[in-house]
């Protein structure tokens, strides 16, 4: 949510501005600067506009961007010069604006990771890994890892997009047909439909649905928005109970959990390969991760390790992490190849997500065809047969159904 504020500074200067975030957080932030708040009210139009504004850079764009950075660093171009050069050649407007802001922040003296973070358009994995690259001085390897990771993610998203286009088109057409029939067809032919006690159940149901759509069409439009809101709340919650429910949602929950694990272990693998201790790695990830529930899990792992447990023992104590994670990490610790095993876990869960999504989508098209057949049979039994039967009776026909 965006808020407009007007404050007085310690010198009596009136300052107006706009902040994004929770109301309580913004109040505390202004008070910490010793500002006297004159007004603080929500900016509804800006908040609505931000909902439709693109907030994250596409995986394919990130893959190409980081590969370009690698190539520039290899030929001796500094990171500042590389960012400035890529700003001029970037094809995506969101990336162009972000690189412009990064370039300005670098000139002001901000670190590379902080500059990326301030744009708020890069995933949390990018920020956490960049912090490592700056500490280790091995930005070239970090950019290579990021390029490979987002290239793999882009391939997955491309296949997912190709698979869901047809089902979405068919489903949208079905919804459009339902609204058209309810608003334009049934009202004109309702007099021909038998609606008394002896009427077909499907006929009464069809009329009920038609009237419901006509009277409460706005509820049908708000329902998808409500489901999206609930999904986002469950995803961002830090409460164990709700997060557990989120991960138990059929099909979606297990895929979401595996995707989170893949991203987590990929970041840990990059950090480990660059010589960052597991405690420092978890701290970096916890600072940049946007998913509160997972951030709490990372914090708990860090506390276990600080108390004297190994990483594998810490994973074993939390039932959130599957048994194969504990076994793989333990093996990696024993033979001194923890980074390789973490990368293997990341790839394992990424491939698992890919397989599950493809299996789910393979059932979507047959399910849509069956759904279309059911809708057709429903319309025939609820509309065509009763109307024809009624007309036959009026005409003195002997046809019975």
C-alpha positions in Angstrom: 0.0 0.0 0.0 1.2 3.5 -0.8 0.8 6.4 1.6 1.0 10.1 1.1 2.6 12.0 4.0 3.2 15.5 5.1 5.7 16.1 8.0 7.6 18.8 9.8 11.4 18.4 10.2 13.3 19.5 13.3 14.0 22.8 11.6 10.3 23.5 10.9 10.6 22.6 7.2 7.4 21.0 5.7 8.2 17.8 3.7 5.8 16.0 1.5 6.4 12.5 0.0 5.1 9.0 -0.7 6.1 5.8 1.0 5.2 2.2 0.2 4.6 -0.4 3.0 2.6 -1.0 6.1 1.1 2.0 7.9 2.8 1.2 11.2 6.2 0.7 9.6 6.0 4.0 7.8 5.0 5.8 11.0 7.9 4.4 12.9 10.3 5.2 10.0 9.2 8.9 10.0 9.3 9.1 13.8 12.9 7.7 13.8 13.9 10.7 11.6 12.4 13.0 14.3 9.6 14.2 11.9 6.3 15.5 13.3 3.6 13.9 11.2 1.0 16.4 9.9 -0.9 13.9 7.7 -0.5 10.3 6.6 -3.2 8.9 4.3 -3.4 6.1 1.7 -2.8 6.9 -1.9 -5.5 4.7 -3.5 -4.8 5.5 -7.1 -1.1 4.9 -6.8 -1.7 1.6 -5.0 -4.1 0.4 -7.6 -1.7 1.4 -10.4 1.2 -0.4 -8.7 -0.9 -3.6 -8.7 -0.9 -3.6 -12.5 2.7 -2.5 -12.8 5.3 -5.1 -13.7 7.4 -5.7 -10.6 9.9 -8.4 -11.5 12.2 -9.0 -14.4 11.6 -12.1 -16.5 13.9 -15.1 -16.0 15.0 -15.2 -19.7 16.0 -11.5 -19.4 18.0 -12.2 -16.2 19.8 -15.1 -17.8 20.9 -13.0 -20.8 21.8 -10.0 -18.6 24.0 -12.0 -16.2 25.7 -13.7 -19.2 26.4 -10.3 -20.7 28.0 -9.2 -17.4 30.2 -12.3 -17.4 31.4 -11.6 -20.9 32.2 -8.0 -20.1 34.1 -8.9 -16.9 36.2 -11.4 -18.9 37.4 -8.7 -21.3 38.4 -6.4 -18.4 35.4 -4.0 -18.3 34.6 -2.8 -14.7 31.2 -3.6 -13.2 30.3 0.1 -13.3 31.1 0.4 -17.0 29.3 -2.8 -17.7 26.1 -1.7 -16.0 26.2 1.6 -17.8 26.8 -0.1 -21.2 24.0 -2.6 -20.7 21.6 0.1 -19.7 22.0 1.6 -23.2 21.4 -1.8 -24.9 18.8 -3.4 -22.6 15.7 -4.3 -24.6 13.3 -4.5 -21.6 12.1 -1.1 -20.2 12.0 -2.5 -16.6 15.6 -3.6 -16.8 16.7 -0.3 -18.4 15.1 1.7 -15.5 16.6 -0.7 -12.9 20.1 -0.4 -14.5 19.8 3.4 -14.5 19.0 3.3 -10.8 21.9 0.9 -10.1 24.3 3.1 -12.0 23.3 6.1 -9.9 23.6 4.2 -6.7 27.0 2.9 -7.6 28.2 6.4 -8.3 26.8 7.5 -4.8 28.9 4.8 -3.2 26.4 2.0 -2.6 27.6 -1.6 -2.8 26.5 -3.7 -5.8 24.2 -5.9 -3.8 22.5 -2.9 -2.1 22.1 -1.2 -5.5 20.4 -4.2 -6.9 18.2 -4.6 -3.8 17.1 -0.9 -3.9 15.5 -1.4 -7.4 13.0 -4.0 -5.9 12.7 -5.7 -9.3 15.3 -8.5 -8.8 14.6 -11.8 -7.1 15.9 -12.3 -3.5 18.3 -15.0 -4.8 20.1 -12.4 -6.9 20.6 -10.1 -3.9 21.9 -12.8 -1.5 24.3 -14.3 -4.1 25.6 -10.8 -5.0 26.5 -10.2 -1.4 28.6 -13.3 -1.6 30.3 -12.3 -4.8 31.3 -8.9 -3.3 32.7 -10.6 -0.2 34.7 -13.2 -2.2 35.6 -10.9 -5.0 34.5 -13.6 -7.5 31.7 -11.8 -9.3 32.4 -13.5 -12.6 31.6 -16.9 -11.1 28.5 -15.5 -9.3 27.2 -14.1 -12.5 27.8 -17.4 -14.3 25.9 -19.3 -11.7 23.0 -16.8 -11.8 22.9 -17.0 -15.6 22.7 -20.8 -15.6 20.0 -20.8 -12.9 17.7 -18.4 -14.7 18.3 -20.0 -18.0 17.0 -23.3 -16.5 14.1 -21.4 -15.0 13.3 -19.7 -18.2 13.2 -23.0 -20.1 10.8 -24.4 -17.5 8.5 -21.3 -17.6 8.5 -21.4 -21.4 7.3 -25.0 -21.5 4.8 -24.2 -18.8 3.4 -21.2 -20.8 3.1 -23.3 -23.9 1.2 -26.0 -22.1 -1.3 -23.8 -20.4 -2.2 -21.5 -23.3 -4.7 -23.9 -24.9 -6.5 -24.8 -21.6 -6.8 -21.1 -20.6 -8.3 -20.2 -24.0 -10.9 -23.0 -23.8 -11.8 -22.2 -20.2 -12.2 -18.5 -21.0 -14.4 -19.3 -23.9 -16.6 -21.5 -21.7 -16.9 -18.7 -19.1 -17.9 -16.3 -21.9 -20.5 -18.7 -23.2 -22.0 -19.1 -19.8 -22.4 -15.4 -19.3 -23.8 -14.9 -22.8 -26.4 -17.7 -22.4 -27.4 -16.3 -18.9 -27.7 -12.8 -20.1 -29.0 -13.1 -23.7 -30.5 -16.5 -24.4 -32.3 -17.8 -21.3 -34.2 -14.6 -20.5 -35.8 -14.6 -23.9 -36.7 -18.3 -23.7 -37.5 -18.7 -20.0 -41.3 -18.7 -20.7 -40.9 -21.9 -22.7 -39.1 -23.7 -19.9 -41.2 -25.7 -17.4 -40.4 -24.4 -14.0 -43.0 -26.1 -11.8 -42.4 -29.0 -9.4 -42.5 -31.5 -12.2 -39.7 -29.8 -14.1 -36.4 -31.3 -14.7 -33.9 -30.7 -11.9 -31.3 -29.6 -14.4 -33.8 -27.0 -15.8 -34.4 -25.5 -12.3 -30.6 -25.5 -11.7 -30.0 -23.8 -15.1 -32.5 -21.1 -14.3 -31.0 -20.6 -10.8 -27.5 -20.2 -12.2 -28.8 -17.8 -14.9 -30.5 -15.6 -12.3 -27.5 -15.8 -10.0 -25.1 -14.7 -12.7 -27.4 -11.8 -13.7 -27.9 -10.6 -10.1 -24.4 -11.3 -8.7 -22.1 -11.1 -11.7 -19.8 -8.9 -9.7 -19.3 -11.7 -7.1 -18.1 -14.0 -10.0 -15.5 -11.4 -10.9 -14.4 -10.9 -7.4 -14.1 -14.6 -6.6 -10.8 -15.1 -8.6 -9.4 -11.9 -7.0 -10.3 -13.3 -3.6 -8.7 -16.6 -4.3 -5.5 -14.9 -5.5 -5.5 -12.8 -2.3 -5.9 -15.8 -0.1 -3.2 -17.6 -2.0 -0.8 -14.7 -1.5 -1.6 -14.4 2.2 -0.9 -18.1 2.7 2.3 -17.8 0.7 3.6 -14.9 2.8 2.4 -16.0 6.2 5.0 -16.9 8.9 2.4 -19.0 10.9 3.3 -22.6 10.9 -0.3 -23.8 10.8 -1.3 -21.8 7.7 1.9 -22.5 5.9 1.4 -26.2 6.5 -2.1 -25.9 5.0 -0.6 -24.1 2.0 1.8 -26.9 1.4 -1.0 -29.4 1.7 -3.1 -27.9 -1.1 -3.5 -30.7 -3.7 -1.0 -30.5 -6.6 -0.1 -26.8 -5.9 1.3 -27.2 -2.4 3.9 -29.9 -3.1 5.0 -28.1 -6.2 5.4 -24.9 -4.3 7.4 -26.5 -1.6 9.8 -28.3 -4.0 10.3 -25.0 -5.9 11.2 -23.2 -2.7 13.6 -25.9 -1.7 15.2 -25.8 -5.2 15.8 -22.0 -4.9 17.1 -22.3 -1.3 19.6 -25.0 -2.1 20.7 -23.3 -5.3 21.6 -20.1 -3.3 23.3 -22.2 -0.6 25.4 -24.0 -3.3 26.6 -20.8 -4.8 27.5 -19.4 -1.4 29.3 -22.6 -0.4 31.3 -22.6 -3.6 32.5 -19.1 -2.9 33.9 -20.0 0.5 31.1 -18.5 2.7 30.4 -20.5 5.9 27.0 -22.1 6.2 26.0 -19.8 9.1 26.9 -16.7 7.0 25.1 -18.2 4.0 21.9 -18.7 6.0 22.2 -15.1 7.4 22.5 -13.7 3.9 19.6 -15.7 2.6 17.4 -14.8 5.6 18.0 -11.1 5.1 16.9 -11.1 1.4 14.2 -13.8 1.3 10.7 -12.4 0.8 8.9 -15.5 1.9 8.4 -15.1 5.7 7.7 -18.7 6.5 10.8 -19.9 4.7 12.8 -17.1 6.3 11.8 -18.3 9.7 12.9 -21.8 8.7 16.3 -20.5 7.6 16.6 -18.6 10.9 15.8 -21.8 12.9 18.5 -23.7 11.0 21.0 -21.0 11.8 20.1 -21.2 15.5 20.6 -25.0 15.5 24.0 -24.7 13.9 25.0 -21.9 16.3 24.1 -24.2 19.2 26.7 -26.7 18.0 24.8 -28.9 15.5 26.0 -29.7 12.0 24.0 -28.5 9.0 22.7 -32.0 8.4 21.7 -32.4 12.0 19.9 -29.1 11.9 17.9 -30.2 8.8 17.0 -33.5 10.5 15.5 -31.6 13.5 13.0 -29.8 11.3 10.3 -32.0 9.7 9.8 -29.4 7.0 12.9 -30.7 5.2 12.5 -34.2 3.6 14.7 -37.1 4.6 16.6 -37.1 1.4 17.8 -33.6 2.1 19.3 -34.7 5.4 20.9 -37.8 3.8 22.4 -35.8 0.9 23.8 -33.0 3.1 25.2 -35.4 5.6 27.1 -37.2 2.7 28.3 -33.9 1.3 29.7 -32.9 4.7 31.4 -36.2 5.2 33.3 -36.2 1.9 33.9 -32.4 1.8 31.7 -31.7 -1.2 28.8 -29.9 0.4 28.5 -27.4 -2.4 28.2 -30.1 -5.1 25.5 -32.0 -3.1 23.6 -28.8 -2.4 23.6 -28.1 -6.2 22.5 -31.7 -6.8 19.6 -31.2 -4.4 18.6 -28.0 -6.2 18.6 -29.7 -9.5 16.7 -32.7 -8.1 13.9 -30.5 -6.8 13.8 -28.4 -9.9 13.5 -31.5 -12.1 10.8 -32.8 -9.7 8.8 -29.6 -10.0 9.1 -29.8 -13.8 7.9 -33.4 -14.0 5.0 -32.7 -11.6 3.8 -29.7 -13.6 4.0 -31.6 -16.8 2.0 -34.5 -15.3 -0.6 -32.0 -14.0 -0.9 -30.3 -17.3 -1.2 -33.6 -19.2 -4.5 -34.1 -17.4 -5.7 -30.6 -18.0 -6.7 -31.0 -21.7 -8.6 -34.3 -21.2 -10.3 -32.8 -18.1 -11.4 -29.8 -20.2 -12.8 -32.0 -22.9 -14.7 -34.0 -20.3 -15.9 -30.7 -18.7 -17.1 -29.4 -22.1 -19.0 -32.7 -22.7 -20.7 -32.4 -19.3 -21.6 -28.8 -20.0 -23.1 -29.8 -23.3 -25.1 -32.6 -21.8 -26.3 -30.3 -19.0 -27.5 -27.8 -21.6 -29.3 -30.4 -23.6 -31.0 -32.0 -20.5 -31.9 -28.6 -19.0 -32.7 -26.5 -22.0 -33.2 -28.2 -25.3 -35.1 -31.3 -24.2 -37.6 -29.4 -22.0 -38.2 -26.7 -24.6 -38.8 -29.2 -27.3 -41.1 -31.3 -25.0 -43.1 -28.2 -24.1 -43.5 -27.1 -27.8 -44.5 -30.6 -28.7 -47.2 -30.6 -26.0 -48.5 -27.2 -27.2 -48.7 -28.5 -30.8 -50.5 -31.6 -29.7 -47.6 -33.9 -30.5 -47.2 -37.3 -28.9 -43.4 -37.2 -28.4 -42.5 -38.1 -24.8 -39.2 -37.7 -23.1 
